[in-house]
Amino acid sequence: MMGDPGNMSCEDFQAQLPELIGTGEDVSGHPHLRTCDRCRALLAELETIAEAARQLFPSVEPPEEVWEQIESALKREEG
């Protein structure tokens, strides 16, 4: 549903939620959430789950030689 995002239904908002989250932008400022406790609670639960998942698999930067090997392999493929 296009139109005023502040007047969208919960169903429409939740259908767009994966795409909204995928943009990496802060979804908490979405107009629908200003008036919808249900969707605000859903987003809070999803953020809690995502944070727990990040803690299970902490981000580790690979050693610099890994990036060098990738760069070398790409150069070899290019010609």
PDB file of N, CA, C and O in Angstrom:
ATOM      1  N   MET A   1       0.832  -1.177   0.000  1.00  0.00           N
ATOM      2  CA  MET A   1       0.000   0.000   0.000  1.00  0.00           C
ATOM      3  C   MET A   1       0.872   1.232   0.000  1.00  0.00           C
ATOM      4  O   MET A   1       1.715   1.395   0.882  1.00  0.00           O
ATOM      5  N   MET A   2       0.690   2.078  -0.943  1.00  0.00           N
ATOM      6  CA  MET A   2       1.401   3.337  -0.993  1.00  0.00           C
ATOM      7  C   MET A   2       0.530   4.364  -0.294  1.00  0.00           C
ATOM      8  O   MET A   2      -0.529   4.019   0.230  1.00  0.00           O
ATOM      9  N   GLY A   3       0.944   5.588  -0.277  1.00  0.00           N
ATOM     10  CA  GLY A   3       0.159   6.618   0.381  1.00  0.00           C
ATOM     11  C   GLY A   3       0.838   7.048   1.663  1.00  0.00           C
ATOM     12  O   GLY A   3       2.054   6.929   1.813  1.00  0.00           O
ATOM     13  N   ASP A   4       0.033   7.552   2.586  1.00  0.00           N
ATOM     14  CA  ASP A   4       0.541   8.075   3.845  1.00  0.00           C
ATOM     15  C   ASP A   4       1.025   6.935   4.741  1.00  0.00           C
ATOM     16  O   ASP A   4       0.213   6.125   5.188  1.00  0.00           O
ATOM     17  N   PRO A   5       2.350   6.853   5.015  1.00  0.00           N
ATOM     18  CA  PRO A   5       2.860   5.762   5.838  1.00  0.00           C
ATOM     19  C   PRO A   5       2.339   5.807   7.272  1.00  0.00           C
ATOM     20  O   PRO A   5       2.353   4.793   7.970  1.00  0.00           O
ATOM     21  N   GLY A   6       1.875   6.987   7.715  1.00  0.00           N
ATOM     22  CA  GLY A   6       1.314   7.077   9.048  1.00  0.00           C
ATOM     23  C   GLY A   6      -0.056   6.454   9.152  1.00  0.00           C
ATOM     24  O   GLY A   6      -0.513   6.135  10.250  1.00  0.00           O
ATOM     25  N   ASN A   7      -0.716   6.277   8.029  1.00  0.00           N
ATOM     26  CA  ASN A   7      -2.062   5.694   8.007  1.00  0.00           C
ATOM     27  C   ASN A   7      -2.074   4.269   7.480  1.00  0.00           C
ATOM     28  O   ASN A   7      -3.148   3.715   7.241  1.00  0.00           O
ATOM     29  N   MET A   8      -0.917   3.666   7.296  1.00  0.00           N
ATOM     30  CA  MET A   8      -0.905   2.302   6.759  1.00  0.00           C
ATOM     31  C   MET A   8      -1.341   1.314   7.835  1.00  0.00           C
ATOM     32  O   MET A   8      -1.227   1.582   9.031  1.00  0.00           O
ATOM     33  N   SER A   9      -1.833   0.186   7.392  1.00  0.00           N
ATOM     34  CA  SER A   9      -2.261  -0.856   8.320  1.00  0.00           C
ATOM     35  C   SER A   9      -1.036  -1.582   8.879  1.00  0.00           C
ATOM     36  O   SER A   9       0.061  -1.508   8.325  1.00  0.00           O
ATOM     37  N   CYS A  10      -1.256  -2.279   9.982  1.00  0.00           N
ATOM     38  CA  CYS A  10      -0.180  -3.088  10.558  1.00  0.00           C
ATOM     39  C   CYS A  10       0.293  -4.137   9.558  1.00  0.00           C
ATOM     40  O   CYS A  10       1.489  -4.408   9.452  1.00  0.00           O
ATOM     41  N   GLU A  11      -0.640  -4.721   8.832  1.00  0.00           N
ATOM     42  CA  GLU A  11      -0.298  -5.740   7.841  1.00  0.00           C
ATOM     43  C   GLU A  11       0.625  -5.162   6.771  1.00  0.00           C
ATOM     44  O   GLU A  11       1.614  -5.791   6.396  1.00  0.00           O
ATOM     45  N   ASP A  12       0.304  -3.967   6.281  1.00  0.00           N
ATOM     46  CA  ASP A  12       1.141  -3.329   5.259  1.00  0.00           C
ATOM     47  C   ASP A  12       2.519  -2.988   5.814  1.00  0.00           C
ATOM     48  O   ASP A  12       3.534  -3.216   5.154  1.00  0.00           O
ATOM     49  N   PHE A  13       2.553  -2.440   7.028  1.00  0.00           N
ATOM     50  CA  PHE A  13       3.833  -2.091   7.639  1.00  0.00           C
ATOM     51  C   PHE A  13       4.691  -3.334   7.824  1.00  0.00           C
ATOM     52  O   PHE A  13       5.873  -3.337   7.481  1.00  0.00           O
ATOM     53  N   GLN A  14       4.092  -4.390   8.370  1.00  0.00           N
ATOM     54  CA  GLN A  14       4.857  -5.607   8.634  1.00  0.00           C
ATOM     55  C   GLN A  14       5.320  -6.277   7.343  1.00  0.00           C
ATOM     56  O   GLN A  14       6.355  -6.942   7.329  1.00  0.00           O
ATOM     57  N   ALA A  15       4.567  -6.108   6.266  1.00  0.00           N
ATOM     58  CA  ALA A  15       4.993  -6.643   4.970  1.00  0.00           C
ATOM     59  C   ALA A  15       6.215  -5.889   4.455  1.00  0.00           C
ATOM     60  O   ALA A  15       7.063  -6.469   3.776  1.00  0.00           O
ATOM     61  N   GLN A  16       6.308  -4.604   4.773  1.00  0.00           N
ATOM     62  CA  GLN A  16       7.442  -3.782   4.337  1.00  0.00           C
ATOM     63  C   GLN A  16       8.618  -3.855   5.298  1.00  0.00           C
ATOM     64  O   GLN A  16       9.727  -3.447   4.951  1.00  0.00           O
ATOM     65  N   LEU A  17       8.390  -4.369   6.499  1.00  0.00           N
ATOM     66  CA  LEU A  17       9.418  -4.346   7.535  1.00  0.00           C
ATOM     67  C   LEU A  17      10.744  -4.995   7.132  1.00  0.00           C
ATOM     68  O   LEU A  17      11.792  -4.407   7.399  1.00  0.00           O
ATOM     69  N   PRO A  18      10.753  -6.178   6.503  1.00  0.00           N
ATOM     70  CA  PRO A  18      12.051  -6.748   6.103  1.00  0.00           C
ATOM     71  C   PRO A  18      12.845  -5.819   5.182  1.00  0.00           C
ATOM     72  O   PRO A  18      14.060  -5.684   5.329  1.00  0.00           O
ATOM     73  N   GLU A  19      12.168  -5.191   4.250  1.00  0.00           N
ATOM     74  CA  GLU A  19      12.841  -4.265   3.336  1.00  0.00           C
ATOM     75  C   GLU A  19      13.338  -3.030   4.090  1.00  0.00           C
ATOM     76  O   GLU A  19      14.449  -2.555   3.854  1.00  0.00           O
ATOM     77  N   LEU A  20      12.513  -2.521   4.991  1.00  0.00           N
ATOM     78  CA  LEU A  20      12.913  -1.350   5.773  1.00  0.00           C
ATOM     79  C   LEU A  20      14.141  -1.656   6.624  1.00  0.00           C
ATOM     80  O   LEU A  20      15.073  -0.854   6.687  1.00  0.00           O
ATOM     81  N   ILE A  21      14.142  -2.808   7.274  1.00  0.00           N
ATOM     82  CA  ILE A  21      15.283  -3.205   8.090  1.00  0.00           C
ATOM     83  C   ILE A  21      16.507  -3.421   7.212  1.00  0.00           C
ATOM     84  O   ILE A  21      17.623  -3.069   7.593  1.00  0.00           O
ATOM     85  N   GLY A  22      16.294  -4.000   6.038  1.00  0.00           N
ATOM     86  CA  GLY A  22      17.395  -4.285   5.118  1.00  0.00           C
ATOM     87  C   GLY A  22      18.120  -3.053   4.617  1.00  0.00           C
ATOM     88  O   GLY A  22      19.266  -3.147   4.178  1.00  0.00           O
ATOM     89  N   THR A  23      17.473  -1.899   4.674  1.00  0.00           N
ATOM     90  CA  THR A  23      18.138  -0.676   4.219  1.00  0.00           C
ATOM     91  C   THR A  23      19.226  -0.235   5.182  1.00  0.00           C
ATOM     92  O   THR A  23      20.114   0.535   4.815  1.00  0.00           O
ATOM     93  N   GLY A  24      19.156  -0.727   6.425  1.00  0.00           N
ATOM     94  CA  GLY A  24      20.133  -0.330   7.420  1.00  0.00           C
ATOM     95  C   GLY A  24      19.790   0.985   8.106  1.00  0.00           C
ATOM     96  O   GLY A  24      20.498   1.417   9.016  1.00  0.00           O
ATOM     97  N   GLU A  25      18.716   1.615   7.675  1.00  0.00           N
ATOM     98  CA  GLU A  25      18.297   2.859   8.307  1.00  0.00           C
ATOM     99  C   GLU A  25      17.559   2.564   9.606  1.00  0.00           C
ATOM    100  O   GLU A  25      17.134   1.434   9.847  1.00  0.00           O
ATOM    101  N   ASP A  26      17.412   3.588  10.437  1.00  0.00           N
ATOM    102  CA  ASP A  26      16.705   3.453  11.702  1.00  0.00           C
ATOM    103  C   ASP A  26      15.206   3.405  11.435  1.00  0.00           C
ATOM    104  O   ASP A  26      14.598   4.416  11.084  1.00  0.00           O
ATOM    105  N   VAL A  27      14.616   2.235  11.603  1.00  0.00           N
ATOM    106  CA  VAL A  27      13.198   2.029  11.316  1.00  0.00           C
ATOM    107  C   VAL A  27      12.323   2.653  12.407  1.00  0.00           C
ATOM    108  O   VAL A  27      11.146   2.928  12.175  1.00  0.00           O
ATOM    109  N   SER A  28      12.885   2.874  13.581  1.00  0.00           N
ATOM    110  CA  SER A  28      12.079   3.340  14.714  1.00  0.00           C
ATOM    111  C   SER A  28      11.428   4.695  14.468  1.00  0.00           C
ATOM    112  O   SER A  28      10.493   5.060  15.181  1.00  0.00           O
ATOM    113  N   GLY A  29      11.890   5.444  13.487  1.00  0.00           N
ATOM    114  CA  GLY A  29      11.295   6.730  13.177  1.00  0.00           C
ATOM    115  C   GLY A  29      10.179   6.663  12.147  1.00  0.00           C
ATOM    116  O   GLY A  29       9.647   7.697  11.742  1.00  0.00           O
ATOM    117  N   HIS A  30       9.820   5.464  11.721  1.00  0.00           N
ATOM    118  CA  HIS A  30       8.776   5.313  10.701  1.00  0.00           C
ATOM    119  C   HIS A  30       7.455   5.886  11.222  1.00  0.00           C
ATOM    120  O   HIS A  30       7.095   5.644  12.374  1.00  0.00           O
ATOM    121  N   PRO A  31       6.737   6.634  10.399  1.00  0.00           N
ATOM    122  CA  PRO A  31       5.483   7.263  10.838  1.00  0.00           C
ATOM    123  C   PRO A  31       4.453   6.291  11.417  1.00  0.00           C
ATOM    124  O   PRO A  31       3.724   6.656  12.339  1.00  0.00           O
ATOM    125  N   HIS A  32       4.379   5.079  10.905  1.00  0.00           N
ATOM    126  CA  HIS A  32       3.400   4.116  11.414  1.00  0.00           C
ATOM    127  C   HIS A  32       3.641   3.819  12.889  1.00  0.00           C
ATOM    128  O   HIS A  32       2.696   3.610  13.650  1.00  0.00           O
ATOM    129  N   LEU A  33       4.908   3.802  13.287  1.00  0.00           N
ATOM    130  CA  LEU A  33       5.233   3.429  14.662  1.00  0.00           C
ATOM    131  C   LEU A  33       4.847   4.508  15.674  1.00  0.00           C
ATOM    132  O   LEU A  33       4.752   4.235  16.870  1.00  0.00           O
ATOM    133  N   ARG A  34       4.630   5.710  15.203  1.00  0.00           N
ATOM    134  CA  ARG A  34       4.231   6.793  16.117  1.00  0.00           C
ATOM    135  C   ARG A  34       2.868   6.523  16.741  1.00  0.00           C
ATOM    136  O   ARG A  34       2.587   6.978  17.850  1.00  0.00           O
ATOM    137  N   THR A  35       2.027   5.785  16.035  1.00  0.00           N
ATOM    138  CA  THR A  35       0.662   5.566  16.508  1.00  0.00           C
ATOM    139  C   THR A  35       0.336   4.103  16.761  1.00  0.00           C
ATOM    140  O   THR A  35      -0.788   3.791  17.154  1.00  0.00           O
ATOM    141  N   CYS A  36       1.270   3.211  16.552  1.00  0.00           N
ATOM    142  CA  CYS A  36       0.955   1.774  16.656  1.00  0.00           C
ATOM    143  C   CYS A  36       1.833   1.084  17.706  1.00  0.00           C
ATOM    144  O   CYS A  36       3.002   0.786  17.465  1.00  0.00           O
ATOM    145  N   ASP A  37       1.242   0.844  18.862  1.00  0.00           N
ATOM    146  CA  ASP A  37       1.962   0.160  19.943  1.00  0.00           C
ATOM    147  C   ASP A  37       2.337  -1.267  19.544  1.00  0.00           C
ATOM    148  O   ASP A  37       3.411  -1.756  19.897  1.00  0.00           O
ATOM    149  N   ARG A  38       1.456  -1.921  18.815  1.00  0.00           N
ATOM    150  CA  ARG A  38       1.681  -3.315  18.424  1.00  0.00           C
ATOM    151  C   ARG A  38       2.927  -3.460  17.545  1.00  0.00           C
ATOM    152  O   ARG A  38       3.768  -4.324  17.794  1.00  0.00           O
ATOM    153  N   CYS A  39       3.042  -2.628  16.532  1.00  0.00           N
ATOM    154  CA  CYS A  39       4.194  -2.717  15.626  1.00  0.00           C
ATOM    155  C   CYS A  39       5.469  -2.201  16.300  1.00  0.00           C
ATOM    156  O   CYS A  39       6.566  -2.681  16.011  1.00  0.00           O
ATOM    157  N   ARG A  40       5.321  -1.232  17.188  1.00  0.00           N
ATOM    158  CA  ARG A  40       6.472  -0.739  17.942  1.00  0.00           C
ATOM    159  C   ARG A  40       7.032  -1.861  18.819  1.00  0.00           C
ATOM    160  O   ARG A  40       8.247  -2.031  18.920  1.00  0.00           O
ATOM    161  N   ALA A  41       6.132  -2.629  19.455  1.00  0.00           N
ATOM    162  CA  ALA A  41       6.552  -3.766  20.278  1.00  0.00           C
ATOM    163  C   ALA A  41       7.199  -4.852  19.420  1.00  0.00           C
ATOM    164  O   ALA A  41       8.197  -5.451  19.822  1.00  0.00           O
ATOM    165  N   LEU A  42       6.634  -5.103  18.244  1.00  0.00           N
ATOM    166  CA  LEU A  42       7.213  -6.091  17.328  1.00  0.00           C
ATOM    167  C   LEU A  42       8.634  -5.690  16.942  1.00  0.00           C
ATOM    168  O   LEU A  42       9.544  -6.518  16.966  1.00  0.00           O
ATOM    169  N   LEU A  43       8.821  -4.425  16.589  1.00  0.00           N
ATOM    170  CA  LEU A  43      10.151  -3.964  16.209  1.00  0.00           C
ATOM    171  C   LEU A  43      11.125  -4.107  17.375  1.00  0.00           C
ATOM    172  O   LEU A  43      12.271  -4.510  17.175  1.00  0.00           O
ATOM    173  N   ALA A  44      10.687  -3.782  18.580  1.00  0.00           N
ATOM    174  CA  ALA A  44      11.557  -3.918  19.756  1.00  0.00           C
ATOM    175  C   ALA A  44      11.967  -5.372  19.964  1.00  0.00           C
ATOM    176  O   ALA A  44      13.120  -5.652  20.291  1.00  0.00           O
ATOM    177  N   GLU A  45      11.030  -6.297  19.775  1.00  0.00           N
ATOM    178  CA  GLU A  45      11.347  -7.718  19.906  1.00  0.00           C
ATOM    179  C   GLU A  45      12.344  -8.168  18.836  1.00  0.00           C
ATOM    180  O   GLU A  45      13.277  -8.916  19.128  1.00  0.00           O
ATOM    181  N   LEU A  46      12.147  -7.714  17.610  1.00  0.00           N
ATOM    182  CA  LEU A  46      13.072  -8.068  16.528  1.00  0.00           C
ATOM    183  C   LEU A  46      14.470  -7.513  16.795  1.00  0.00           C
ATOM    184  O   LEU A  46      15.467  -8.181  16.520  1.00  0.00           O
ATOM    185  N   GLU A  47      14.546  -6.300  17.328  1.00  0.00           N
ATOM    186  CA  GLU A  47      15.849  -5.705  17.653  1.00  0.00           C
ATOM    187  C   GLU A  47      16.533  -6.480  18.767  1.00  0.00           C
ATOM    188  O   GLU A  47      17.752  -6.650  18.742  1.00  0.00           O
ATOM    189  N   THR A  48      15.764  -6.952  19.746  1.00  0.00           N
ATOM    190  CA  THR A  48      16.325  -7.766  20.827  1.00  0.00           C
ATOM    191  C   THR A  48      16.879  -9.074  20.287  1.00  0.00           C
ATOM    192  O   THR A  48      17.966  -9.505  20.672  1.00  0.00           O
ATOM    193  N   ILE A  49      16.125  -9.702  19.394  1.00  0.00           N
ATOM    194  CA  ILE A  49      16.581 -10.958  18.779  1.00  0.00           C
ATOM    195  C   ILE A  49      17.838 -10.726  17.951  1.00  0.00           C
ATOM    196  O   ILE A  49      18.779 -11.516  18.020  1.00  0.00           O
ATOM    197  N   ALA A  50      17.859  -9.658  17.175  1.00  0.00           N
ATOM    198  CA  ALA A  50      19.025  -9.362  16.336  1.00  0.00           C
ATOM    199  C   ALA A  50      20.259  -9.108  17.190  1.00  0.00           C
ATOM    200  O   ALA A  50      21.352  -9.559  16.851  1.00  0.00           O
ATOM    201  N   GLU A  51      20.094  -8.393  18.288  1.00  0.00           N
ATOM    202  CA  GLU A  51      21.232  -8.122  19.173  1.00  0.00           C
ATOM    203  C   GLU A  51      21.753  -9.415  19.797  1.00  0.00           C
ATOM    204  O   GLU A  51      22.963  -9.611  19.906  1.00  0.00           O
ATOM    205  N   ALA A  52      20.851 -10.286  20.202  1.00  0.00           N
ATOM    206  CA  ALA A  52      21.265 -11.575  20.759  1.00  0.00           C
ATOM    207  C   ALA A  52      22.019 -12.394  19.715  1.00  0.00           C
ATOM    208  O   ALA A  52      23.009 -13.050  20.038  1.00  0.00           O
ATOM    209  N   ALA A  53      21.562 -12.361  18.484  1.00  0.00           N
ATOM    210  CA  ALA A  53      22.238 -13.096  17.406  1.00  0.00           C
ATOM    211  C   ALA A  53      23.633 -12.534  17.160  1.00  0.00           C
ATOM    212  O   ALA A  53      24.579 -13.292  16.944  1.00  0.00           O
ATOM    213  N   ARG A  54      23.765 -11.213  17.190  1.00  0.00           N
ATOM    214  CA  ARG A  54      25.097 -10.605  17.000  1.00  0.00           C
ATOM    215  C   ARG A  54      26.056 -11.032  18.100  1.00  0.00           C
ATOM    216  O   ARG A  54      27.249 -11.205  17.849  1.00  0.00           O
ATOM    217  N   GLN A  55      25.555 -11.201  19.301  1.00  0.00           N
ATOM    218  CA  GLN A  55      26.415 -11.616  20.409  1.00  0.00           C
ATOM    219  C   GLN A  55      26.828 -13.074  20.289  1.00  0.00           C
ATOM    220  O   GLN A  55      27.893 -13.460  20.770  1.00  0.00           O
ATOM    221  N   LEU A  56      25.989 -13.889  19.645  1.00  0.00           N
ATOM    222  CA  LEU A  56      26.337 -15.289  19.437  1.00  0.00           C
ATOM    223  C   LEU A  56      27.491 -15.442  18.453  1.00  0.00           C
ATOM    224  O   LEU A  56      28.330 -16.331  18.599  1.00  0.00           O
ATOM    225  N   PHE A  57      27.525 -14.571  17.454  1.00  0.00           N
ATOM    226  CA  PHE A  57      28.536 -14.639  16.415  1.00  0.00           C
ATOM    227  C   PHE A  57      29.216 -13.287  16.295  1.00  0.00           C
ATOM    228  O   PHE A  57      28.904 -12.510  15.393  1.00  0.00           O
ATOM    229  N   PRO A  58      30.146 -13.001  17.201  1.00  0.00           N
ATOM    230  CA  PRO A  58      30.790 -11.685  17.159  1.00  0.00           C
ATOM    231  C   PRO A  58      31.551 -11.476  15.856  1.00  0.00           C
ATOM    232  O   PRO A  58      32.107 -12.410  15.277  1.00  0.00           O
ATOM    233  N   SER A  59      31.560 -10.257  15.426  1.00  0.00           N
ATOM    234  CA  SER A  59      32.270  -9.899  14.204  1.00  0.00           C
ATOM    235  C   SER A  59      33.770  -9.903  14.466  1.00  0.00           C
ATOM    236  O   SER A  59      34.259  -9.273  15.404  1.00  0.00           O
ATOM    237  N   VAL A  60      34.475 -10.615  13.627  1.00  0.00           N
ATOM    238  CA  VAL A  60      35.928 -10.700  13.756  1.00  0.00           C
ATOM    239  C   VAL A  60      36.534 -10.277  12.431  1.00  0.00           C
ATOM    240  O   VAL A  60      36.198 -10.822  11.380  1.00  0.00           O
ATOM    241  N   GLU A  61      37.412  -9.321  12.487  1.00  0.00           N
ATOM    242  CA  GLU A  61      38.089  -8.891  11.271  1.00  0.00           C
ATOM    243  C   GLU A  61      39.151  -9.914  10.897  1.00  0.00           C
ATOM    244  O   GLU A  61      39.957 -10.311  11.738  1.00  0.00           O
ATOM    245  N   PRO A  62      39.157 -10.339   9.647  1.00  0.00           N
ATOM    246  CA  PRO A  62      40.189 -11.288   9.213  1.00  0.00           C
ATOM    247  C   PRO A  62      41.556 -10.604   9.155  1.00  0.00           C
ATOM    248  O   PRO A  62      41.643  -9.381   9.047  1.00  0.00           O
ATOM    249  N   PRO A  63      42.596 -11.387   9.227  1.00  0.00           N
ATOM    250  CA  PRO A  63      43.950 -10.818   9.132  1.00  0.00           C
ATOM    251  C   PRO A  63      44.144 -10.099   7.786  1.00  0.00           C
ATOM    252  O   PRO A  63      43.490 -10.434   6.798  1.00  0.00           O
ATOM    253  N   GLU A  64      45.024  -9.137   7.759  1.00  0.00           N
ATOM    254  CA  GLU A  64      45.271  -8.338   6.556  1.00  0.00           C
ATOM    255  C   GLU A  64      45.668  -9.205   5.363  1.00  0.00           C
ATOM    256  O   GLU A  64      45.329  -8.878   4.225  1.00  0.00           O
ATOM    257  N   GLU A  65      46.379 -10.303   5.606  1.00  0.00           N
ATOM    258  CA  GLU A  65      46.806 -11.141   4.478  1.00  0.00           C
ATOM    259  C   GLU A  65      45.623 -11.779   3.753  1.00  0.00           C
ATOM    260  O   GLU A  65      45.737 -12.109   2.572  1.00  0.00           O
ATOM    261  N   VAL A  66      44.511 -11.955   4.422  1.00  0.00           N
ATOM    262  CA  VAL A  66      43.327 -12.499   3.757  1.00  0.00           C
ATOM    263  C   VAL A  66      42.859 -11.534   2.678  1.00  0.00           C
ATOM    264  O   VAL A  66      42.579 -11.947   1.553  1.00  0.00           O
ATOM    265  N   TRP A  67      42.773 -10.241   3.019  1.00  0.00           N
ATOM    266  CA  TRP A  67      42.367  -9.235   2.035  1.00  0.00           C
ATOM    267  C   TRP A  67      43.370  -9.160   0.887  1.00  0.00           C
ATOM    268  O   TRP A  67      42.983  -8.994  -0.269  1.00  0.00           O
ATOM    269  N   GLU A  68      44.651  -9.280   1.205  1.00  0.00           N
ATOM    270  CA  GLU A  68      45.686  -9.260   0.166  1.00  0.00           C
ATOM    271  C   GLU A  68      45.534 -10.455  -0.774  1.00  0.00           C
ATOM    272  O   GLU A  68      45.700 -10.317  -1.986  1.00  0.00           O
ATOM    273  N   GLN A  69      45.221 -11.624  -0.221  1.00  0.00           N
ATOM    274  CA  GLN A  69      45.027 -12.820  -1.043  1.00  0.00           C
ATOM    275  C   GLN A  69      43.796 -12.671  -1.939  1.00  0.00           C
ATOM    276  O   GLN A  69      43.813 -13.079  -3.100  1.00  0.00           O
ATOM    277  N   ILE A  70      42.754 -12.097  -1.404  1.00  0.00           N
ATOM    278  CA  ILE A  70      41.548 -11.866  -2.211  1.00  0.00           C
ATOM    279  C   ILE A  70      41.849 -10.899  -3.340  1.00  0.00           C
ATOM    280  O   ILE A  70      41.455 -11.129  -4.483  1.00  0.00           O
ATOM    281  N   GLU A  71      42.548  -9.819  -3.023  1.00  0.00           N
ATOM    282  CA  GLU A  71      42.900  -8.833  -4.039  1.00  0.00           C
ATOM    283  C   GLU A  71      43.777  -9.463  -5.127  1.00  0.00           C
ATOM    284  O   GLU A  71      43.577  -9.198  -6.312  1.00  0.00           O
ATOM    285  N   SER A  72      44.739 -10.287  -4.733  1.00  0.00           N
ATOM    286  CA  SER A  72      45.610 -10.947  -5.701  1.00  0.00           C
ATOM    287  C   SER A  72      44.811 -11.894  -6.597  1.00  0.00           C
ATOM    288  O   SER A  72      45.032 -11.950  -7.807  1.00  0.00           O
ATOM    289  N   ALA A  73      43.893 -12.627  -6.000  1.00  0.00           N
ATOM    290  CA  ALA A  73      43.082 -13.567  -6.776  1.00  0.00           C
ATOM    291  C   ALA A  73      42.212 -12.811  -7.775  1.00  0.00           C
ATOM    292  O   ALA A  73      42.054 -13.259  -8.911  1.00  0.00           O
ATOM    293  N   LEU A  74      41.646 -11.678  -7.377  1.00  0.00           N
ATOM    294  CA  LEU A  74      40.835 -10.890  -8.295  1.00  0.00           C
ATOM    295  C   LEU A  74      41.672 -10.342  -9.454  1.00  0.00           C
ATOM    296  O   LEU A  74      41.217 -10.321 -10.597  1.00  0.00           O
ATOM    297  N   LYS A  75      42.875  -9.906  -9.160  1.00  0.00           N
ATOM    298  CA  LYS A  75      43.749  -9.402 -10.206  1.00  0.00           C
ATOM    299  C   LYS A  75      44.125 -10.490 -11.189  1.00  0.00           C
ATOM    300  O   LYS A  75      44.218 -10.246 -12.392  1.00  0.00           O
ATOM    301  N   ARG A  76      44.347 -11.712 -10.669  1.00  0.00           N
ATOM    302  CA  ARG A  76      44.690 -12.835 -11.552  1.00  0.00           C
ATOM    303  C   ARG A  76      43.508 -13.169 -12.472  1.00  0.00           C
ATOM    304  O   ARG A  76      43.703 -13.489 -13.644  1.00  0.00           O
ATOM    305  N   GLU A  77      42.296 -13.092 -11.941  1.00  0.00           N
ATOM    306  CA  GLU A  77      41.106 -13.392 -12.744  1.00  0.00           C
ATOM    307  C   GLU A  77      40.877 -12.346 -13.810  1.00  0.00           C
ATOM    308  O   GLU A  77      40.371 -12.659 -14.888  1.00  0.00           O
ATOM    309  N   GLU A  78      41.248 -11.086 -13.523  1.00  0.00           N
ATOM    310  CA  GLU A  78      41.030 -10.009 -14.484  1.00  0.00           C
ATOM    311  C   GLU A  78      42.000 -10.079 -15.653  1.00  0.00           C
ATOM    312  O   GLU A  78      41.727  -9.546 -16.728  1.00  0.00           O
ATOM    313  N   GLY A  79      43.104 -10.721 -15.445  1.00  0.00           N
ATOM    314  CA  GLY A  79      43.939 -10.795 -16.612  1.00  0.00           C
ATOM    315  C   GLY A  79      45.359 -10.899 -16.301  1.00  0.00           C
ATOM    316  O   GLY A  79      46.186 -10.970 -17.210  1.00  0.00           O
TER     317      GLY A  79
END
